[in-house]
C-alpha cells in the first residue's frame, strides 16, 4: 500500500494505492489520524488505485470518520472501482459516506459547499 497526501485549498486529498488489509490498515489509520491531529478536517480519500479493501480497512475508515465528526469535519471518497466499490456497497458505506466518481467531482462539491 502507498499513501500520499496533498492540500487543495482547505481540502486534504489522500491517495491510496494497492491494498488495505489487516496488515496495512493500521498504517492507513495512523496516516489519517496524523492528518486529523494536525487540524485537517476535510479529507478526500482517492481510492482509484486501490485494488482491495478488507474489513480491517473499513474499520479504519469508520474510526477516522468518527474522529472527524467530533471536529465537525468530513470524510468523502472518490474513484472507487471494481472489488472496492462492491465492498462499499455490501457494507453499506455508500449510504454513510459521500462517494464521487472522480477526485475532481469531490473537490468541486467541497468548493460549492465551502
ZADO-715416 format. One record per atom (N, C-alpha, C): atom name; y, z, x. Coordinates in pm, 1 decimal, padded with zeros to 6 digits. Example, Ala and Ser with C-alpha at 12.3 -4.5 7.8 and 13.67 -1.06 7.14 Angstrom:
BEGIN
  a    north       up     east
  N -00569.0  00780.0  01319.0
 CA -00450.0  00780.0  01230.0
  C -00330.0  00780.0  01320.0
  N -00225.0  00708.0  01285.0
 CA -00106.0  00714.0  01367.0
  C  00003.0  00787.0  01290.0
This chain:
BEGIN
  a    north       up     east
  N -00118.3  00000.0  00084.4
 CA  00000.0  00000.0  00000.0
  C  00124.3  00000.0  00088.6
  N  00221.3 -00080.3  00048.5
 CA  00350.5 -00080.4  00116.1
  C  00458.7 -00051.6  00013.4
  N  00555.6  00029.9  00053.6
 CA  00666.5  00066.4 -00034.9
  C  00796.7  00040.1  00038.3
  N  00890.0 -00024.2 -00032.1
 CA  01024.5 -00039.3  00023.5
  C  01124.6 -00006.2 -00086.7
  N  01241.4  00040.8 -00044.0
 CA  01346.2  00077.6 -00139.9
  C  01478.6  00018.8 -00094.7
  N  01560.0 -00016.0 -00192.1
 CA  01695.4 -00061.6 -00162.5
  C  01784.2 -00029.0 -00281.6
  N  01913.2 -00020.8 -00257.8
 CA  02009.3  00008.3 -00364.0
  C  02069.9 -00120.6 -00415.9
  N  02081.2 -00130.4 -00547.5
 CA  02154.6 -00237.6 -00615.3
  C  02255.7 -00166.9 -00704.6
  N  02376.9 -00148.0 -00653.3
 CA  02478.1 -00066.9 -00720.6
  C  02420.5  00072.7 -00742.9
  N  02412.0  00119.8 -00868.5
 CA  02362.7  00256.5 -00891.7
  C  02211.4  00262.5 -00911.0
  N  02144.0  00148.0 -00903.1
 CA  02000.0  00141.3 -00926.7
  C  01925.2  00136.8 -00792.8
  N  01820.4  00217.5 -00781.1
 CA  01733.3  00211.0 -00664.4
  C  01612.2  00127.4 -00701.5
  N  01593.0  00017.9 -00629.0
 CA  01479.7 -00071.7 -00653.7
  C  01368.8 -00033.8 -00555.3
  N  01252.7  00001.6 -00609.6
 CA  01136.5  00037.5 -00528.7
  C  01032.7 -00072.3 -00548.0
  N  00997.3 -00140.1 -00439.7
 CA  00897.3 -00246.8 -00446.2
  C  00767.3 -00195.1 -00385.7
  N  00660.1 -00207.1 -00463.7
 CA  00529.2 -00158.3 -00419.5
  C  00432.1 -00275.9 -00416.7
  N  00361.9 -00291.2 -00304.6
 CA  00261.0 -00397.2 -00293.7
  C  00128.1 -00335.9 -00252.8
  N  00020.4 -00404.8 -00287.5
 CA -00113.2 -00357.5 -00251.7
  C -00180.5 -00286.4 -00366.5
  N -00220.9 -00160.2 -00341.9
 CA -00293.9 -00080.6 -00440.4
  C -00236.8  00060.4 -00446.8
  N -00232.7  00115.1 -00567.0
 CA -00204.3  00257.8 -00582.0
  C -00331.9  00319.3 -00637.9
  N -00400.6  00396.2 -00551.7
 CA -00526.5  00458.2 -00590.3
  C -00524.3  00605.3 -00549.1
  N -00637.5  00671.5 -00555.6
 CA -00642.4  00814.5 -00524.8
  C -00593.4  00844.4 -00383.0
  N -00611.9  00749.6 -00292.3
 CA -00570.9  00771.5 -00153.1
  C -00421.0  00747.9 -00134.2
  N -00367.1  00645.0 -00198.7
 CA -00226.7  00609.3 -00176.2
  C -00130.1  00671.1 -00277.5
  N -00180.4  00718.6 -00391.4
 CA -00091.7  00774.6 -00495.1
  C -00003.9  00888.9 -00444.5
  N -00057.2  00982.0 -00362.2
 CA  00031.3  01088.4 -00311.6
  C  00149.3  01034.9 -00229.7
  N  00126.2  00931.5 -00150.6
 CA  00235.7  00871.6 -00072.6
  C  00339.4  00807.8 -00165.6
  N  00290.8  00740.3 -00269.1
 CA  00379.8  00679.0 -00368.2
  C  00464.6  00786.0 -00436.6
  N  00399.1  00892.1 -00481.8
 CA  00471.2  01000.1 -00550.0
  C  00570.7  01067.6 -00455.5
  N  00530.8  01090.9 -00331.1
 CA  00622.1  01152.3 -00233.6
  C  00744.2  01064.4 -00208.7
  N  00723.1  00933.9 -00205.6
 CA  00835.3  00840.5 -00185.9
  C  00934.6  00852.6 -00301.9
  N  00880.8  00849.7 -00425.2
 CA  00968.4  00863.0 -00542.2
  C  01036.7  00998.8 -00544.3
  N  00962.2  01103.9 -00512.9
 CA  01021.0  01239.1 -00510.0
  C  01135.0  01247.8 -00408.8
  N  01117.8  01180.5 -00294.8
 CA  01223.1  01179.0 -00193.4
  C  01349.3  01112.6 -00244.8
  N  01333.1  01002.1 -00315.9
 CA  01448.8  00932.2 -00372.8
  C  01517.7  01019.5 -00477.5
  N  01437.4  01080.7 -00564.2
 CA  01492.5  01168.5 -00668.0
  C  01563.1  01287.0 -00603.2
  N  01501.8  01340.8 -00497.5
 CA  01559.2  01454.6 -00425.8
  C  01693.3  01423.9 -00361.6
  N  01716.0  01298.6 -00323.7
 CA  01844.6  01262.3 -00262.4
  C  01945.8  01216.5 -00366.9
  N  01910.6  01232.5 -00495.3
 CA  02007.8  01206.8 -00601.1
  C  01995.2  01075.1 -00674.1
  N  01893.3  00995.4 -00642.2
 CA  01874.6  00869.4 -00714.2
  C  01819.4  00899.0 -00853.3
  N  01889.1  00850.6 -00955.9
 CA  01848.9  00879.8 -01094.4
  C  01800.6  00757.9 -01170.5
  N  01836.0  00639.6 -01125.2
 CA  01793.4  00516.7 -01191.9
  C  01698.7  00442.4 -01099.1
  N  01570.1  00447.7 -01131.4
 CA  01469.6  00385.5 -01046.4
  C  01405.2  00267.8 -01117.7
  N  01405.4  00154.6 -01050.0
 CA  01338.9  00033.8 -01098.9
  C  01220.1  00010.7 -01006.3
  N  01100.1  00019.1 -01062.4
 CA  00979.8  00000.8 -00982.3
  C  00930.0 -00142.6 -01001.3
  N  00937.6 -00222.5 -00895.2
 CA  00890.6 -00361.2 -00899.5
  C  00744.2 -00362.4 -00855.9
  N  00655.5 -00395.9 -00951.9
 CA  00512.8 -00396.6 -00923.9
  C  00455.6 -00537.6 -00917.7
  N  00540.5 -00636.9 -00893.8
 CA  00492.5 -00775.8 -00892.6
  C  00390.4 -00801.1 -00782.0
  N  00392.2 -00720.7 -00676.5
 CA  00297.0 -00737.4 -00567.5
  C  00182.4 -00638.1 -00570.7
  N  00172.5 -00561.4 -00680.3
 CA  00066.5 -00460.9 -00691.4
  C -00056.1 -00523.4 -00757.0
  N -00171.0 -00509.3 -00693.7
 CA -00293.2 -00567.6 -00746.0
  C -00380.6 -00470.6 -00822.6
  N -00356.3 -00338.3 -00803.5
 CA -00443.4 -00238.4 -00865.7
  C -00368.7 -00106.1 -00876.7
  N -00389.3 -00036.6 -00988.7
 CA -00338.3  00099.3 -01002.9
  C -00446.0  00182.7 -01072.6
  N -00472.4  00301.1 -01017.7
 CA -00574.1  00389.6 -01074.3
  C -00507.8  00497.0 -01159.9
  N -00590.3  00582.3 -01218.1
 CA -00536.1  00693.0 -01297.5
  C -00452.8  00786.9 -01210.6
  N -00486.3  00797.7 -01083.0
 CA -00406.2  00879.8 -00991.9
  C -00265.5  00822.2 -00978.3
  N -00257.1  00689.8 -00976.2
 CA -00126.5  00624.5 -00971.1
  C -00047.0  00648.9 -01098.0
  N -00114.4  00644.7 -01212.0
 CA -00047.2  00671.1 -01339.8
  C  00004.7  00814.8 -01344.2
  N -00074.4  00907.9 -01292.2
 CA -00029.6  01048.3 -01288.5
  C  00095.4  01062.7 -01201.4
  N  00099.0  00991.7 -01089.7
 CA  00216.8  00995.6 -01001.5
  C  00341.2  00945.9 -01075.0
  N  00322.8  00838.7 -01151.6
 CA  00434.8  00783.7 -01228.7
  C  00483.9  00885.5 -01331.2
  N  00390.8  00946.8 -01403.7
 CA  00429.7  01045.8 -01504.9
  C  00501.3  01164.3 -01442.4
  N  00451.9  01210.0 -01329.3
 CA  00513.6  01323.3 -01260.4
  C  00658.1  01291.6 -01222.1
  N  00679.0  01175.1 -01164.4
 CA  00814.7  01135.7 -01123.8
  C  00904.4  01114.4 -01245.5
  N  00848.5  01057.7 -01351.9
 CA  00926.6  01034.2 -01473.6
  C  00973.9  01166.8 -01533.9
  N  00887.7  01268.2 -01531.1
 CA  00926.6  01400.0 -01584.1
  C  01041.0  01459.7 -01502.2
  N  01032.5  01445.8 -01369.9
 CA  01139.5  01497.1 -01283.3
  C  01271.2  01425.9 -01313.8
  N  01263.5  01293.3 -01330.8
 CA  01384.3  01216.1 -01360.9
  C  01442.5  01254.3 -01497.1
  N  01355.3  01279.3 -01593.6
 CA  01401.9  01312.2 -01728.0
  C  01485.2  01439.6 -01726.7
  N  01443.8  01538.2 -01646.6
 CA  01520.0  01663.2 -01639.5
  C  01658.4  01640.8 -01578.2
  N  01675.6  01531.2 -01505.3
 CA  01803.7  01499.1 -01441.6
  C  01880.1  01391.9 -01519.6
  N  01833.7  01361.4 -01640.7
 CA  01890.6  01253.3 -01722.3
  C  01882.3  01119.2 -01650.4
  N  01774.5  01100.9 -01576.9
 CA  01751.9  00975.0 -01506.9
  C  01658.8  00885.6 -01585.5
  N  01625.5  00771.4 -01525.7
 CA  01538.1  00676.7 -01594.0
  C  01452.0  00601.9 -01493.1
  N  01328.5  00574.8 -01536.3
 CA  01232.1  00501.4 -01456.7
  C  01190.0  00380.0 -01538.6
  N  01211.1  00259.4 -01484.2
 CA  01169.4  00137.2 -01553.4
  C  01084.3  00053.7 -01457.8
  N  01012.0 -00042.1 -01514.7
 CA  00919.4 -00122.8 -01437.2
  C  00946.2 -00271.3 -01456.2
  N  00910.9 -00347.3 -01354.1
 CA  00926.4 -00492.8 -01360.8
  C  00808.9 -00558.7 -01290.9
  N  00776.4 -00679.2 -01338.4
 CA  00681.7 -00764.8 -01268.4
  C  00535.0 -00728.2 -01279.4
  N  00496.8 -00656.1 -01383.8
 CA  00355.2 -00622.6 -01399.4
  C  00273.0 -00748.0 -01421.8
  N  00158.2 -00754.3 -01355.1
 CA  00072.6 -00872.7 -01366.4
  C -00073.2 -00831.2 -01371.0
  N -00154.4 -00915.3 -01433.6
 CA -00299.3 -00902.7 -01430.2
  C -00351.4 -00764.3 -01462.0
  N -00437.0 -00710.0 -01373.1
 CA -00501.4 -00581.5 -01398.0
  C -00401.6 -00466.4 -01413.9
  N -00290.6 -00471.1 -01341.5
 CA -00190.8 -00363.9 -01351.2
  C -00127.9 -00363.8 -01490.5
  N -00096.3 -00481.4 -01541.8
 CA -00040.9 -00491.6 -01676.1
  C -00141.8 -00441.2 -01780.3
  N -00268.7 -00474.1 -01760.5
 CA -00373.7 -00427.2 -01851.8
  C -00383.4 -00275.2 -01852.3
  N -00378.4 -00214.3 -01733.7
 CA -00386.6 -00068.2 -01724.6
  C -00267.7 -00004.6 -01796.6
  N -00149.0 -00063.0 -01781.7
 CA -00031.4 -00010.6 -01851.8
  C -00049.5 -00020.5 -02003.6
  N -00109.1 -00129.1 -02050.5
 CA -00132.6 -00146.1 -02194.3
  C -00235.3 -00045.8 -02244.7
  N -00348.5 -00037.9 -02176.6
 CA -00458.0  00050.3 -02219.4
  C -00414.8  00196.5 -02217.7
  N -00336.6  00235.4 -02118.3
 CA -00294.6  00375.1 -02103.4
  C -00180.5  00412.5 -02196.9
  N -00119.8  00313.3 -02261.6
 CA -00007.1  00341.1 -02349.7
  C  00126.5  00349.5 -02277.3
  N  00127.9  00318.0 -02148.2
 CA  00253.5  00327.0 -02071.8
  C  00358.5  00229.6 -02123.5
  N  00315.1  00119.4 -02185.7
 CA  00413.4  00023.3 -02235.7
  C  00493.7  00079.6 -02352.3
  N  00442.2  00183.7 -02417.2
 CA  00519.6  00245.9 -02524.5
  C  00605.1  00361.0 -02471.8
  N  00577.8  00406.1 -02349.8
 CA  00653.0  00517.7 -02290.4
  C  00770.5  00467.4 -02206.6
  N  00748.2  00359.1 -02131.8
 CA  00846.4  00309.5 -02035.5
  C  00900.8  00173.3 -02074.8
  N  01021.6  00145.7 -02029.1
 CA  01076.8  00011.2 -02042.2
  C  01012.9 -00075.1 -01934.3
  N  00961.6 -00190.3 -01976.7
 CA  00896.1 -00281.7 -01883.2
  C  00958.9 -00419.6 -01900.0
  N  00999.9 -00477.2 -01788.4
 CA  01069.1 -00605.8 -01789.2
  C  00985.7 -00710.2 -01716.1
  N  01000.0 -00837.8 -01756.6
 CA  00922.3 -00943.0 -01690.9
  C  00958.9 -00960.0 -01542.9
  N  01086.0 -00936.0 -01510.2
 CA  01128.7 -00956.4 -01371.1
  C  01226.8 -00847.9 -01328.7
  N  01244.3 -00836.4 -01198.8
 CA  01340.0 -00741.1 -01143.0
  C  01481.5 -00772.0 -01191.6
  N  01513.7 -00900.4 -01198.2
 CA  01646.9 -00941.6 -01244.1
  C  01674.1 -00897.4 -01386.8
  N  01574.6 -00912.1 -01474.7
 CA  01590.1 -00868.3 -01613.5
  C  01614.7 -00717.7 -01620.1
  N  01540.9 -00643.1 -01540.6
 CA  01555.5 -00496.9 -01539.4
  C  01693.7 -00456.7 -01487.8
  N  01737.7 -00519.4 -01379.6
 CA  01870.9 -00488.4 -01325.2
  C  01979.7 -00520.5 -01427.4
  N  01965.4 -00633.3 -01495.9
 CA  02064.2 -00669.4 -01599.1
  C  02070.5 -00565.3 -01709.1
  N  01956.4 -00508.3 -01746.1
 CA  01955.5 -00407.3 -01852.5
  C  02031.6 -00283.2 -01808.2
  N  02016.8 -00243.5 -01681.7
 CA  02091.8 -00128.5 -01630.7
  C  02241.0 -00157.4 -01630.1
  N  02276.7 -00277.0 -01587.0
 CA  02417.7 -00311.7 -01577.0
  C  02482.1 -00317.6 -01716.7
  N  02407.4 -00364.6 -01816.4
 CA  02459.5 -00367.5 -01952.6
  C  02475.0 -00226.2 -02007.5
  N  02374.4 -00141.0 -01980.1
 CA  02377.0 -00002.7 -02029.8
  C  02484.4  00078.2 -01958.3
  N  02499.6  00051.5 -01828.3
 CA  02592.3  00130.7 -01748.2
  C  02729.1  00080.8 -01763.9
